[in-house]
């Protein structure tokens, strides 16, 4: 990808009108998500078009355990994240319930949660995973 300006300049962060945790139904079933890469993260898929097209969109609830960390990746398309519970951290910036984040194509970030969180996330195209050096 080639950009005239940093992709992050096209990101949007909007604080919606709630600041307390939002509960979701106990009927939503979570399962481990990409163990070995996304340790401490569970997923409840709402839809996943990548099953029929490698460039398809997806949408899911993601639940981070306290201390969970996800290494960096690059977004090839837009991503939206709505923080429903807890503390969600991207590149060291903490977001709380009611934070709505729109990431532009080309944006790079890692994610974490200090105390655990629940988010609703949708990607318009799959991400490209980055390799972290140790």
C-alpha positions as CSV (number, residue, x, y, z in Angstrom):
1,X,0.0,0.0,0.0
2,X,1.2,3.5,-0.8
3,X,-0.1,6.6,1.0
4,X,0.2,10.3,0.5
5,X,-0.3,10.8,4.2
6,X,-0.2,8.5,7.2
7,X,-3.3,6.3,7.2
8,X,-3.9,7.1,10.9
9,X,-4.9,10.7,9.9
10,X,-8.1,9.1,8.4
11,X,-9.0,7.3,11.7
12,X,-12.0,8.5,13.7
13,X,-12.6,8.1,17.4
14,X,-16.1,8.9,18.6
15,X,-17.3,8.8,22.2
16,X,-20.9,7.5,22.2
17,X,-23.4,8.4,24.9
18,X,-22.6,5.6,27.4
19,X,-19.8,5.2,29.8
20,X,-20.8,2.0,31.8
21,X,-20.4,-1.6,30.7
22,X,-23.0,-2.9,28.3
23,X,-24.1,-6.5,28.9
24,X,-24.8,-9.0,26.1
25,X,-26.9,-12.1,26.1
26,X,-25.6,-15.2,27.9
27,X,-26.8,-17.1,24.8
28,X,-23.9,-15.7,22.7
29,X,-21.3,-18.5,22.6
30,X,-17.6,-17.7,22.6
31,X,-14.7,-19.9,21.6
32,X,-10.9,-19.5,21.7
33,X,-9.6,-17.2,18.9
34,X,-6.3,-18.0,17.1
35,X,-4.5,-19.6,20.0
36,X,-0.8,-19.1,19.9
37,X,-1.3,-15.6,18.3
38,X,-4.3,-14.1,20.2
39,X,-3.7,-15.6,23.7
40,X,-6.5,-14.8,26.1
41,X,-9.0,-13.7,23.4
42,X,-12.3,-15.5,22.7
43,X,-14.6,-14.8,19.8
44,X,-18.3,-15.0,19.0
45,X,-18.6,-14.7,15.2
46,X,-21.7,-12.9,13.9
47,X,-20.7,-13.3,10.2
48,X,-17.5,-14.2,8.3
49,X,-17.5,-13.7,4.6
50,X,-13.8,-14.8,4.5
51,X,-15.2,-18.3,4.3
52,X,-16.4,-17.7,0.8
53,X,-14.0,-14.9,-0.3
54,X,-10.4,-14.3,0.9
55,X,-11.1,-10.6,0.9
56,X,-14.5,-10.8,2.6
57,X,-15.7,-8.8,5.6
58,X,-16.4,-10.2,9.1
59,X,-18.0,-9.1,12.4
60,X,-17.7,-10.6,15.9
61,X,-17.7,-10.0,19.6
62,X,-14.2,-10.4,21.0
63,X,-13.6,-10.9,24.7
64,X,-10.2,-10.2,26.1
65,X,-9.1,-11.7,29.4
66,X,-7.1,-9.5,31.9
67,X,-3.6,-9.2,30.5
68,X,-4.4,-10.4,27.0
69,X,-2.2,-9.1,24.2
70,X,-2.5,-9.4,20.4
71,X,0.6,-8.6,18.2
72,X,0.5,-5.9,15.5
73,X,-1.2,-6.2,12.2
74,X,-2.0,-3.9,9.2
75,X,-5.6,-3.3,8.1
76,X,-6.1,-3.7,4.4
77,X,-9.6,-2.2,4.7
78,X,-11.6,-0.3,7.3
79,X,-12.2,-1.7,10.7
80,X,-14.7,-0.6,13.3
81,X,-14.6,-1.3,17.0
82,X,-17.2,-0.5,19.7
83,X,-16.0,-1.0,23.3
84,X,-18.8,-2.5,25.3
85,X,-17.0,-3.4,28.6
86,X,-13.7,-2.9,30.3
87,X,-10.4,-1.4,29.0
88,X,-9.4,-1.9,25.4
89,X,-5.9,-0.8,24.5
90,X,-4.6,-0.1,21.0
91,X,-0.9,1.0,20.6
92,X,-0.9,2.1,24.3
93,X,-4.1,4.2,24.1
94,X,-6.9,3.0,26.4
95,X,-10.5,3.1,25.3
96,X,-13.4,2.6,27.7
97,X,-17.1,1.7,27.2
98,X,-18.8,3.9,24.6
99,X,-15.7,4.4,22.5
100,X,-16.3,3.8,18.8
101,X,-13.1,3.5,16.8
102,X,-12.9,3.6,13.0
103,X,-9.5,2.6,11.6
104,X,-8.6,3.4,8.0
105,X,-6.9,1.1,5.6
106,X,-3.2,0.9,6.2
107,X,-3.5,1.5,9.9
108,X,-1.2,-0.7,12.1
109,X,-1.9,-1.6,15.7
110,X,-1.5,-4.1,18.5
111,X,-4.2,-4.7,21.0
112,X,-4.4,-5.5,24.7
113,X,-6.5,-5.3,27.9
114,X,-5.2,-4.7,31.4
115,X,-8.4,-5.8,33.2
116,X,-10.3,-7.5,30.4
117,X,-12.8,-6.1,27.9
118,X,-15.6,-6.9,25.4
119,X,-15.7,-5.3,22.0
120,X,-17.8,-5.6,18.9
121,X,-15.5,-5.5,15.8
122,X,-15.9,-5.6,12.1
123,X,-13.3,-5.7,9.4
124,X,-14.1,-4.9,5.8
125,X,-11.1,-6.9,4.5
126,X,-8.8,-9.3,6.4
127,X,-5.7,-8.0,8.1
128,X,-2.0,-8.7,7.3
129,X,-0.3,-10.0,10.4
130,X,3.1,-8.4,11.3
131,X,5.9,-10.4,12.7
132,X,7.2,-9.0,16.0
133,X,10.9,-9.2,16.7
134,X,12.1,-10.3,20.2
